[in-house]
Amino acid sequence: MELSGLSKAKVCVYRIRRFLYTLVLGLAILFNYLAAIHVYSLTQFAEHGKRSPFFAEMTLKEKVETAFFGLSIPKPRARRFPHDVGLNYQSIVLKTSDGVSVRGWDIRASPTKGVILMLHGYGGEKSRLLDEAIAFIELGLHPILIDFRGHGESDSIATTIGYKEVEEIKSALQFIRKAYPGKEIFLYGKSMGAAAALRAAGPGQEKVSGLILECPFDGLVEAIRNRMYFFNAPRYGIPDLLMLWGSILGGFNGYNHNPTTYAEWIRVPTLMMGGADDSRAKPEEIEKVYLALPSSQKKLKIFSRTGHNDIFQKNKRDWKSNIQDVVL
C-alpha cells in the first residue's frame, strides 16, 4: 500500500531521529573508549618499551596511533644509586596495608635534627632525589627515600597520582619510628609526592614535625586541565571525562583528591615552594593550597625563571636557606 505524504514525512523523521540517536550513542561510546584508553596509559606504566615522544614532536601517524591507543610510558627505573654520589645506604622493603611491597633507601647519615622522608613525583623514582638528599644531610637531616607504587623498584605498574600512595607514607613512617625512636620526622614531597604528603599529614593524621612541599597541585581535576596543552586539547569537558574514568579504573573518587582540602588539616610548620614558570602546578594554584593552611607557621616561596621539576637545580642556595626556617 502506498504511503500518504504525511506518513512518508513521519517515516523520514523517524529515520533521521534513529540516525541521530545512533550517531550520538556511537560518539559517546567512542569518546568514553578514548578517555578510558588514555587514563589507562597514564596510570598504568608499561613494563618495557620506549616512551612516546611529546605530542608536538610526533608525526601525523604517531598522533593518530596515540589518539586511539594512548601513550606508552615505561615504568620509571632508577638512574643511579646512592653509592654513585658517595653515600652509604641500606635498602629497605616495606609492606603497605593494602599489600603493596615498597622499596626504599635508608641513607646512612648522622642526623642531628631528625629524619626526612623524601617523596618523588609522578613518573619519577627515588634516585631522582639524591641531589636533594645530599643537601638535606648538609642541613643535618637523615634522608630516607622510597619509591611509590608503580614506580622504581616498588610493586605494581599502577599509580593513583598521590591518593593511595598515602599508604606507602604510612608504612615508611612506621619504619622510621621503630628504627629511629624519638627523632623528629619531616616530609619532603615533589608534585604528586607533595599531594600525598598533605593527604598523609592532613586527613591521614600522621604526626610529623614539618612539611617541605614543592609544586603541589590544588586538585586533581585542575592538574589534568593544566596538562591539556600538551595535546592542544580544551581545558574543559575532556578533563572531566578523564577524571570519571580515572576514578573508575583507579578505584577512588578523583574529585575528592584535593590537596587544598588536605591542607586545612595541617597544624605543623610548612614550607611551600613553586616555580614562576610552572605550567603544571601554577603559582596561583600553589598559593591556593598555601592559603588553606591554618597554621601561622607557614611560608610560601615562588622562584623566578623556574619550572616544575628544577627548583633545587636552579636555586640551591635559596632552596636550602628557606628549608632551614622549617627544620631549625
C-alpha positions as CSV (number, residue, x, y, z in Angstrom):
1,M,0.0,0.0,0.0
2,E,1.4,3.4,-1.0
3,L,2.0,5.7,1.9
4,S,0.5,9.2,2.1
5,G,2.6,12.3,2.1
6,L,2.1,12.7,5.8
7,S,3.1,9.1,6.5
8,K,6.2,9.4,4.4
9,A,7.2,12.5,6.4
10,K,6.8,10.6,9.6
11,V,8.9,7.8,8.4
12,C,11.6,10.3,7.3
13,V,11.6,12.0,10.7
14,Y,11.8,8.6,12.4
15,R,14.8,7.6,10.3
16,I,16.5,10.9,10.9
17,R,15.9,10.5,14.7
18,R,17.2,7.0,14.7
19,F,20.3,8.1,12.8
20,L,20.9,10.9,15.2
21,Y,20.4,8.7,18.2
22,T,22.8,6.1,16.7
23,L,25.3,8.8,15.9
24,V,25.2,10.3,19.5
25,L,25.4,6.8,21.0
26,G,28.4,6.0,18.8
27,L,30.2,9.2,19.6
28,A,29.5,8.7,23.3
29,I,31.0,5.2,23.1
30,L,34.0,6.4,21.1
31,F,34.7,9.3,23.5
32,N,34.4,7.1,26.6
33,Y,36.7,4.5,24.9
34,L,39.3,7.1,24.1
35,A,39.1,8.5,27.6
36,A,39.5,5.1,29.2
37,I,42.4,4.2,27.0
38,H,44.2,7.4,27.8
39,V,43.6,7.2,31.5
40,Y,44.8,3.6,31.5
41,S,48.0,4.6,29.6
42,L,48.7,7.4,32.0
43,T,48.1,5.5,35.2
44,Q,49.4,2.0,34.2
45,F,53.0,2.1,33.2
46,A,54.5,-0.3,30.7
47,E,56.9,-2.8,32.0
48,H,59.1,-2.4,28.9
49,G,59.3,-0.4,25.7
50,K,60.1,3.1,24.5
51,R,58.4,6.2,25.9
52,S,56.1,8.1,23.5
53,P,57.6,11.4,22.2
54,F,56.0,14.7,23.2
55,F,52.8,15.3,21.2
56,A,54.3,18.3,19.4
57,E,57.2,16.2,18.2
58,M,55.0,13.3,16.9
59,T,54.4,12.5,13.2
60,L,50.8,12.5,12.0
61,K,50.9,8.7,12.1
62,E,52.1,8.7,15.7
63,K,49.4,11.3,16.7
64,V,46.7,9.1,15.3
65,E,48.0,6.0,17.0
66,T,48.3,7.9,20.3
67,A,44.8,9.2,19.9
68,F,43.3,5.7,19.6
69,F,45.7,3.6,21.7
70,G,47.1,6.0,24.3
71,L,50.7,6.9,25.3
72,S,53.5,4.5,26.0
73,I,55.1,5.4,29.4
74,P,57.6,2.8,30.7
75,K,57.7,2.2,34.4
76,P,60.3,4.6,35.8
77,R,63.5,2.9,36.9
78,A,66.5,4.0,39.0
79,R,69.0,6.0,37.0
80,R,71.7,5.9,39.7
81,F,72.3,4.7,43.3
82,P,73.5,6.4,46.5
83,H,77.0,4.9,46.1
84,D,77.3,6.7,42.8
85,V,77.2,10.0,44.7
86,G,79.3,8.8,47.6
87,L,76.5,7.9,50.1
88,N,76.3,4.8,52.2
89,Y,72.9,3.2,52.4
90,Q,70.8,0.2,53.3
91,S,68.0,-1.0,51.0
92,I,64.6,-1.4,52.8
93,V,61.5,-3.3,51.9
94,L,58.1,-2.2,53.4
95,K,54.6,-3.6,53.1
96,T,51.6,-1.3,52.9
97,S,48.2,-2.1,54.5
98,D,46.8,-2.9,51.0
99,G,49.6,-5.4,50.2
100,V,52.0,-3.4,48.1
101,S,55.7,-4.0,48.5
102,V,57.6,-0.8,48.7
103,R,61.3,-0.4,48.2
104,G,63.4,2.4,49.6
105,W,66.9,3.6,50.7
106,D,67.9,4.4,54.2
107,I,70.8,6.8,53.7
108,R,73.5,6.2,56.4
109,A,73.8,9.7,57.8
110,S,74.3,11.0,61.3
111,P,71.2,13.0,61.8
112,T,71.3,15.9,64.3
113,K,67.9,17.5,63.5
114,G,65.8,14.5,62.6
115,V,64.8,12.2,59.7
116,I,63.3,13.4,56.4
117,L,61.1,11.1,54.3
118,M,61.6,12.0,50.6
119,L,58.7,11.5,48.2
120,H,59.1,11.8,44.4
121,G,56.6,13.0,41.8
122,Y,54.6,11.3,39.1
123,G,56.8,9.4,36.6
124,G,59.8,9.8,38.9
125,E,61.5,7.5,41.4
126,K,63.8,7.8,44.4
127,S,67.1,8.1,42.6
128,R,66.0,11.5,41.2
129,L,66.0,12.9,44.7
130,L,69.7,12.0,45.5
131,D,71.0,15.6,45.0
132,E,68.4,16.9,47.4
133,A,69.2,14.1,49.8
134,I,72.8,15.3,49.9
135,A,71.6,18.9,50.6
136,F,69.4,17.6,53.5
137,I,72.4,15.8,55.0
138,E,74.2,19.1,54.9
139,L,71.3,20.6,56.8
140,G,71.6,18.0,59.5
141,L,68.8,15.6,58.4
142,H,68.8,11.9,57.8
143,P,67.2,11.1,54.4
144,I,65.0,8.1,53.7
145,L,63.8,7.7,50.1
146,I,61.0,5.5,48.9
147,D,59.5,4.5,45.5
148,F,55.8,4.9,45.3
149,R,53.7,2.1,43.9
150,G,54.1,1.7,40.2
151,H,57.5,3.5,40.3
152,G,61.1,2.4,40.6
153,E,61.6,-0.9,42.5
154,S,58.2,-0.9,44.2
155,D,55.4,-3.3,43.2
156,S,52.8,-2.7,40.6
157,I,52.7,-0.7,37.4
158,A,49.7,1.4,38.6
159,T,49.6,4.9,40.1
160,T,46.8,6.9,41.7
161,I,48.6,10.2,41.5
162,G,49.1,10.5,45.2
163,Y,45.8,9.1,46.6
164,K,46.5,5.5,47.6
165,E,50.2,6.4,47.8
166,V,49.5,7.7,51.3
167,E,49.7,4.0,52.3
168,E,53.4,4.0,51.3
169,I,54.0,7.0,53.5
170,K,52.3,5.4,56.5
171,S,54.4,2.3,56.1
172,A,57.6,4.3,55.8
173,L,56.7,6.4,58.9
174,Q,56.1,3.2,60.9
175,F,59.6,2.0,59.9
176,I,61.2,5.3,60.8
177,R,59.5,5.5,64.2
178,K,60.7,1.9,65.0
179,A,64.2,2.4,63.6
180,Y,64.8,5.9,65.0
181,P,62.6,6.3,68.0
182,G,62.2,9.8,69.4
183,K,63.6,11.5,66.3
184,E,61.7,14.4,64.6
185,I,60.3,13.4,61.2
186,F,59.8,15.7,58.3
187,L,58.1,15.0,54.9
188,Y,59.6,16.3,51.7
189,G,57.4,15.9,48.6
190,K,57.5,17.0,45.0
191,S,54.3,17.4,42.9
192,M,52.5,14.1,43.4
193,G,54.7,13.5,46.4
194,A,53.6,16.8,47.9
195,A,49.9,15.9,47.4
196,A,50.5,12.5,49.0
197,A,52.3,14.2,51.9
198,L,49.4,16.6,52.5
199,R,47.0,13.7,52.4
200,A,49.0,11.7,54.9
201,A,49.7,14.5,57.4
202,G,46.2,16.0,56.9
203,P,43.2,13.7,56.9
204,G,45.6,10.7,57.3
205,Q,46.5,12.3,60.7
206,E,50.1,11.0,60.6
207,K,52.1,13.0,63.1
208,V,55.2,14.8,61.7
209,S,57.3,17.8,62.7
210,G,57.0,19.7,59.4
211,L,56.3,19.6,55.7
212,I,58.5,20.8,52.8
213,L,56.5,20.7,49.6
214,E,57.3,21.6,46.0
215,C,54.7,22.3,43.3
216,P,51.6,20.7,44.8
217,F,48.5,20.8,42.5
218,D,45.4,22.2,44.2
219,G,43.1,19.5,42.9
220,L,43.4,16.5,40.5
221,V,40.9,17.9,38.1
222,E,42.9,21.1,37.8
223,A,46.1,19.1,37.4
224,I,44.6,17.3,34.4
225,R,43.4,20.6,32.9
226,N,46.9,22.0,33.1
227,R,48.2,19.2,31.0
228,M,45.7,19.5,28.2
229,Y,48.0,22.0,26.4
230,F,50.4,19.1,25.7
231,F,47.8,17.7,23.4
232,N,46.3,21.0,22.2
233,A,43.1,19.9,23.8
234,P,40.4,22.0,25.6
235,R,40.7,22.6,29.3
236,Y,37.0,21.7,29.9
237,G,34.9,18.7,29.0
238,I,37.7,16.2,28.2
239,P,39.4,16.5,31.7
240,D,36.1,15.7,33.4
241,L,35.7,12.6,31.2
242,L,39.2,11.6,32.0
243,M,38.5,12.2,35.7
244,L,35.5,9.9,35.5
245,W,37.4,7.1,34.0
246,G,40.4,7.7,36.3
247,S,38.1,7.2,39.3
248,I,36.6,4.0,37.8
249,L,39.9,2.5,36.9
250,G,41.8,3.7,39.9
251,G,39.2,2.6,42.4
252,F,38.9,6.0,44.2
253,N,37.0,9.2,43.7
254,G,39.4,11.5,41.9
255,Y,37.1,14.5,42.5
256,N,37.9,14.2,46.2
257,H,41.7,14.2,45.7
258,N,42.3,17.8,46.6
259,P,45.4,19.0,48.3
260,T,43.7,22.3,49.1
261,T,41.2,20.4,51.3
262,Y,44.0,18.3,52.8
263,A,45.9,21.5,53.7
264,E,43.0,22.6,56.0
265,W,44.1,19.8,58.4
266,I,47.7,20.8,58.7
267,R,48.9,22.2,62.0
268,V,52.7,21.9,61.7
269,P,55.3,24.2,60.1
270,T,55.1,24.1,56.4
271,L,57.3,25.4,53.6
272,M,55.7,25.5,50.2
273,M,57.7,26.2,47.1
274,G,56.9,26.6,43.4
275,G,58.2,27.9,40.1
276,A,57.0,31.1,38.5
277,D,57.2,29.4,35.1
278,D,55.5,26.2,36.1
279,S,52.6,25.4,33.8
280,R,51.7,22.1,35.6
281,A,51.3,23.4,39.1
282,K,50.8,27.1,38.5
283,P,51.8,29.6,41.2
284,E,48.2,30.6,41.8
285,E,47.3,27.0,42.5
286,I,50.2,26.6,44.9
287,E,49.1,29.8,46.6
288,K,45.6,28.4,46.9
289,V,46.9,25.4,48.8
290,Y,49.2,27.6,50.9
291,L,46.3,29.9,51.9
292,A,44.3,26.9,53.0
293,L,46.9,26.1,55.7
294,P,45.5,27.2,59.1
295,S,48.9,27.2,60.8
296,S,50.7,30.6,61.2
297,Q,54.0,28.7,60.9
298,K,54.0,28.6,57.1
299,K,56.0,30.1,54.3
300,L,55.5,30.4,50.5
301,K,58.4,30.8,48.1
302,I,57.9,31.2,44.3
303,F,61.2,31.1,42.4
304,S,61.5,33.2,39.3
305,R,62.6,31.7,36.0
306,T,61.8,28.2,37.4
307,G,59.6,25.4,36.1
308,H,58.0,22.3,37.6
309,N,61.0,20.0,38.3
310,D,64.0,22.3,38.6
311,I,63.6,24.3,41.8
312,F,66.6,22.7,43.5
313,Q,68.7,22.6,40.4
314,K,68.2,26.4,39.7
315,N,68.0,27.7,43.2
316,K,70.2,25.5,45.5
317,R,71.4,28.2,47.9
318,D,68.0,29.9,48.3
319,W,66.3,26.5,48.5
320,K,68.5,25.5,51.5
321,S,68.0,28.7,53.3
322,N,64.3,28.5,53.0
323,I,64.3,24.9,54.4
324,Q,66.3,26.0,57.4
325,D,63.3,28.0,58.5
326,V,61.3,24.8,58.8
327,V,63.9,22.4,60.3
328,L,65.7,24.8,62.7
